[in-house]
Amino acid sequence: LSTPVLMESLEKQLICPICLEIFTKPVVILPCQHNLCRKCANDVFQASNPYLSSRSGTTVTSGGRFRCPSCRHEVVLDRHGVYGLQRNLLAELTDCVSMLVGNNERIQAIIGHLDETSRAVDENGRRQKSKVCEVFDHLFALLEERKAEMMVRITGEQEEKLDYIRSLNKKYSEHLEGSVKLLETAIQTMDESEMAVFLQAAKPLLQKLVQATSTSHLDKVQPGYEHLDHFKANFETQRRVLMDISFKLDDKEEDSEEEVELQRPQPLVEPAAKQQPPQPP
């Protein structure tokens, strides 16, 4: 039999015909095999024998009669009264079994509720993890975007300085190439055997040599021009904020998913006044 059917069958067997409730221990069995709560049996006995005196609800006479409320069979009591009736241990055991079955049903309901709660906790845990990961992914994306912007600024000045240095390199290389050619011409002129030819070439060559020894017209890189350490990023404030990231504890649960609004960070790099390339005279 299923548990509900078994419970219904047990309850029918455990109903006292006097109080119409579950038997109250101890349970007595009448000679006709019907059962009564001993208290109910004593009440019926006293109602059927009003002439018998009692003290504190306990019959003190030496016997009496009453009829079974179920079949009207006459029950004759000995000197012990209802206390002389046999206890129905089966009925009491059945009562305990009924209580145990009911208790098992409650336990089974609790187990079902625990299983449901466990599934809810597992599902909620996965959902909250997904939300937190989504927020951190968004934060990582913002950091990557900000890092890219800062790299662009550094790369911009880096390329500007490299372009300027390359232009100076080209100018100095051209000046060196002209000086080498001029030196070759001077050596050839010094080896000239004819004096007239030597004198004709020496004077303009001397002027060119003097000009070649001067580099004042060429720009020069100032000391420290190669440095880029003025791009200093101060992350201390952001580091403290990140270390303080935690869960927001609210008394009321929000029905909709909480959207995390991240404020666009302020510039982290404040470059100092960079050295401008010297202008040619």
C-alpha positions as CSV (number, residue, x, y, z in Angstrom):
1,L,0.0,0.0,0.0
2,S,1.1,3.6,-0.6
3,T,1.9,5.8,2.4
4,P,-1.4,7.9,2.1
5,V,-3.6,4.7,1.9
6,L,-1.7,3.2,4.8
7,M,-2.0,6.3,6.9
8,E,-5.8,6.4,6.2
9,S,-6.2,2.8,7.2
10,L,-4.2,3.3,10.4
11,E,-6.2,6.4,11.4
12,K,-9.5,4.5,11.1
13,Q,-8.2,1.8,13.4
14,L,-6.9,4.3,15.9
15,I,-10.0,6.5,16.4
16,C,-11.7,6.1,19.8
17,P,-15.5,5.8,19.4
18,I,-16.0,8.0,22.6
19,C,-13.8,11.0,22.1
20,L,-13.5,10.5,18.3
21,E,-9.8,11.2,18.4
22,I,-6.6,9.2,18.1
23,F,-6.4,6.8,21.1
24,T,-4.7,8.2,24.2
25,K,-2.5,5.8,25.9
26,P,-3.0,3.5,27.6
27,V,-5.5,1.8,25.3
28,V,-7.8,-1.0,26.8
29,I,-9.4,-3.8,24.8
30,L,-12.9,-4.9,25.8
31,P,-14.0,-8.5,25.8
32,C,-15.8,-7.8,22.5
33,Q,-12.4,-6.9,21.0
34,H,-13.3,-3.2,20.6
35,N,-10.8,-0.6,21.9
36,L,-11.2,2.5,24.1
37,C,-9.0,5.1,25.7
38,R,-8.8,4.0,29.3
39,K,-9.9,7.4,30.3
40,C,-12.9,7.2,28.0
41,A,-13.7,3.7,29.3
42,N,-13.6,5.0,32.8
43,D,-16.0,7.9,31.9
44,V,-18.4,5.5,30.3
45,F,-18.2,3.2,33.3
46,Q,-18.9,6.0,35.7
47,A,-21.8,7.3,33.6
48,S,-23.3,3.8,33.6
49,N,-22.8,3.5,37.3
50,P,-23.6,6.8,38.9
51,Y,-24.3,5.2,42.3
52,L,-20.7,4.2,42.6
53,S,-18.6,6.7,44.5
54,S,-15.2,7.8,43.1
55,R,-12.3,9.8,44.3
56,S,-10.3,12.0,42.0
57,G,-11.7,10.3,38.9
58,T,-10.5,6.8,40.1
59,T,-13.2,4.2,40.7
60,V,-12.8,2.8,44.3
61,T,-15.7,0.3,44.2
62,S,-15.4,-3.4,43.6
63,G,-16.8,-3.8,40.1
64,G,-19.6,-2.8,37.9
65,R,-21.0,-2.9,34.3
66,F,-21.2,-0.8,31.2
67,R,-21.9,-1.5,27.5
68,C,-19.5,-1.2,24.7
69,P,-20.2,2.0,22.8
70,S,-19.5,0.2,19.5
71,C,-21.5,-3.0,19.7
72,R,-23.5,-2.5,23.0
73,H,-22.0,-5.7,24.4
74,E,-22.2,-5.7,28.2
75,V,-18.8,-5.4,29.8
76,V,-18.5,-6.7,33.4
77,L,-15.6,-5.3,35.4
78,D,-14.0,-6.9,38.4
79,R,-12.8,-5.2,41.5
80,H,-10.1,-3.4,39.6
81,G,-12.7,-1.6,37.4
82,V,-11.4,-0.3,34.0
83,Y,-7.8,-0.8,35.3
84,G,-8.5,-4.6,35.2
85,L,-9.1,-4.4,31.4
86,Q,-6.3,-5.7,29.2
87,R,-4.1,-3.1,27.5
88,N,-4.2,-3.3,23.7
89,L,-0.5,-3.1,23.0
90,L,-1.2,-3.7,19.3
91,A,-3.3,-0.5,19.2
92,E,-0.6,1.4,21.1
93,L,2.0,0.0,18.7
94,T,-0.1,0.9,15.8
95,D,-0.4,4.4,17.2
96,C,3.4,4.6,17.4
97,V,3.7,3.3,13.8
98,S,1.2,6.0,12.7
99,M,3.2,8.6,14.4
100,L,6.4,7.3,12.8
101,V,4.9,7.2,9.4
102,G,3.7,10.8,9.8
103,N,7.2,11.8,11.0
104,N,8.8,10.0,8.1
105,E,6.5,12.0,5.7
106,R,7.6,15.2,7.4
107,I,11.3,14.2,7.1
108,Q,10.7,13.3,3.4
109,A,9.2,16.7,2.8
110,I,12.2,18.3,4.6
111,I,14.6,16.3,2.4
112,G,12.7,17.4,-0.7
113,H,12.9,21.0,0.4
114,L,16.6,20.6,1.1
115,D,17.2,19.1,-2.3
116,E,15.2,22.0,-3.9
117,T,17.2,24.5,-1.9
118,S,20.4,22.9,-2.9
119,R,19.5,23.2,-6.6
120,A,18.5,26.8,-6.1
121,V,21.8,27.6,-4.3
122,D,23.8,25.9,-7.1
123,E,21.8,27.8,-9.8
124,N,22.1,31.1,-8.0
125,G,25.8,30.6,-7.4
126,R,26.4,30.0,-11.1
127,R,24.3,33.1,-12.0
128,Q,26.1,35.4,-9.6
129,K,29.5,34.1,-10.8
130,S,28.5,34.9,-14.3
131,K,27.4,38.4,-13.3
132,V,30.7,39.0,-11.5
133,C,32.7,37.7,-14.4
134,E,30.8,39.9,-16.7
135,V,31.6,43.0,-14.6
136,F,35.3,42.1,-14.4
137,D,35.4,41.4,-18.2
138,H,34.0,44.9,-18.7
139,L,36.5,46.4,-16.4
140,F,39.4,44.5,-18.2
141,A,38.1,45.9,-21.5
142,L,38.2,49.4,-20.1
143,L,41.7,48.9,-18.8
144,E,42.8,47.6,-22.2
145,E,41.2,50.5,-23.9
146,R,42.9,53.0,-21.6
147,K,46.2,51.2,-21.9
148,A,46.0,51.4,-25.7
149,E,45.3,55.2,-25.5
150,M,48.3,55.7,-23.3
151,M,50.5,53.6,-25.6
152,V,49.4,55.8,-28.5
153,R,50.5,58.9,-26.7
154,I,53.9,57.5,-25.8
155,T,54.4,56.1,-29.3
156,G,53.4,59.5,-30.8
157,E,56.2,61.4,-29.0
158,Q,58.6,58.5,-29.5
159,E,58.1,58.6,-33.3
160,E,58.3,62.4,-33.3
161,K,61.7,62.3,-31.6
162,L,62.9,59.5,-33.8
163,D,61.9,61.4,-37.0
164,Y,63.8,64.4,-35.7
165,I,66.9,62.4,-34.9
166,R,66.8,60.7,-38.3
167,S,66.6,64.1,-40.0
168,L,69.7,65.3,-38.0
169,N,71.5,62.1,-38.8
170,K,70.9,62.7,-42.5
171,K,72.1,66.3,-42.3
172,Y,75.3,65.3,-40.4
173,S,75.9,62.5,-42.9
174,E,75.6,64.9,-45.8
175,H,77.9,67.3,-44.1
176,L,80.5,64.5,-43.5
177,E,80.2,63.3,-47.1
178,G,80.9,66.9,-48.3
179,S,83.8,67.2,-45.9
180,V,85.4,64.0,-47.1
181,K,85.2,65.1,-50.8
182,L,86.6,68.5,-49.8
183,L,89.5,66.8,-48.0
184,E,90.3,64.8,-51.1
185,T,90.3,68.0,-53.2
186,A,92.6,69.7,-50.7
187,I,95.1,66.8,-50.8
188,Q,95.1,66.9,-54.6
189,T,95.6,70.6,-54.6
190,M,98.5,70.3,-52.1
191,D,100.2,67.8,-54.5
192,E,99.8,70.2,-57.5
193,S,103.3,70.8,-59.1
194,E,102.5,73.9,-61.0
195,M,102.5,77.0,-58.8
196,A,100.1,79.0,-60.9
197,V,97.5,76.3,-60.8
198,F,98.0,75.8,-57.0
199,L,97.6,79.5,-56.2
200,Q,94.4,79.7,-58.4
201,A,92.8,76.8,-56.5
202,A,94.1,77.4,-53.0
203,K,92.3,80.6,-52.0
204,P,88.6,79.4,-52.7
205,L,89.6,76.0,-51.3
206,L,90.7,77.6,-48.1
207,Q,87.4,79.3,-47.6
208,K,85.5,76.1,-48.2
209,L,87.7,74.3,-45.6
210,V,87.0,76.9,-43.0
211,Q,83.3,76.6,-43.6
212,A,83.5,72.8,-43.5
213,T,85.1,72.9,-40.0
214,S,82.0,74.7,-38.6
215,T,78.9,72.8,-37.6
216,S,77.1,75.7,-36.0
217,H,74.5,75.7,-38.7
218,L,73.5,72.1,-37.8
219,D,71.0,71.4,-35.0
220,K,72.1,69.5,-31.9
221,V,70.2,67.1,-29.6
222,Q,69.9,68.6,-26.1
223,P,71.0,66.4,-23.2
224,G,68.2,64.2,-21.9
225,Y,66.3,64.5,-25.2
226,E,66.2,60.7,-25.4
227,H,64.3,60.4,-22.1
228,L,60.6,59.6,-22.1
229,D,60.2,59.1,-18.3
230,H,57.9,62.2,-18.1
231,F,55.1,59.7,-19.0
232,K,54.6,58.6,-15.5
233,A,51.4,56.8,-14.5
234,N,50.2,57.0,-10.9
235,F,48.1,54.0,-10.3
236,E,48.1,54.2,-6.5
237,T,44.5,55.5,-6.3
238,Q,43.2,53.0,-8.8
239,R,45.1,50.2,-6.9
240,R,43.4,51.1,-3.7
241,V,40.0,51.2,-5.4
242,L,40.5,47.8,-6.9
243,M,41.6,46.4,-3.6
244,D,38.4,47.6,-2.0
245,I,36.2,45.9,-4.6
246,S,33.6,43.8,-2.7
247,F,30.0,42.8,-2.8
248,K,27.3,45.3,-2.2
249,L,25.1,44.2,0.7
250,D,21.5,45.4,0.4
251,D,18.6,44.5,2.7
252,K,16.3,44.4,-0.4
253,E,17.0,42.1,-3.3
254,E,16.7,43.8,-6.7
255,D,14.4,42.1,-9.1
256,S,16.2,43.1,-12.3
257,E,19.9,42.4,-12.9
258,E,22.1,45.0,-11.5
259,E,24.0,47.0,-14.1
260,V,27.4,48.1,-12.9
261,E,28.1,51.5,-14.2
262,L,31.8,52.2,-14.4
263,Q,32.8,55.8,-14.7
264,R,35.3,56.6,-17.4
265,P,38.7,56.9,-15.6
266,Q,40.5,60.2,-15.5
267,P,43.8,60.5,-17.4
268,L,46.4,58.4,-15.7
269,V,49.4,59.9,-17.6
270,E,50.3,63.5,-17.2
271,P,53.3,64.2,-19.4
272,A,55.6,67.0,-18.5
273,A,56.4,69.7,-20.9
274,K,58.3,67.7,-23.5
275,Q,61.4,69.1,-25.1
276,Q,60.7,70.6,-28.5
277,P,63.1,69.9,-31.3
278,P,65.4,72.9,-31.7
279,Q,64.5,75.0,-34.7
280,P,67.2,75.5,-37.3
281,P,68.7,79.0,-37.4
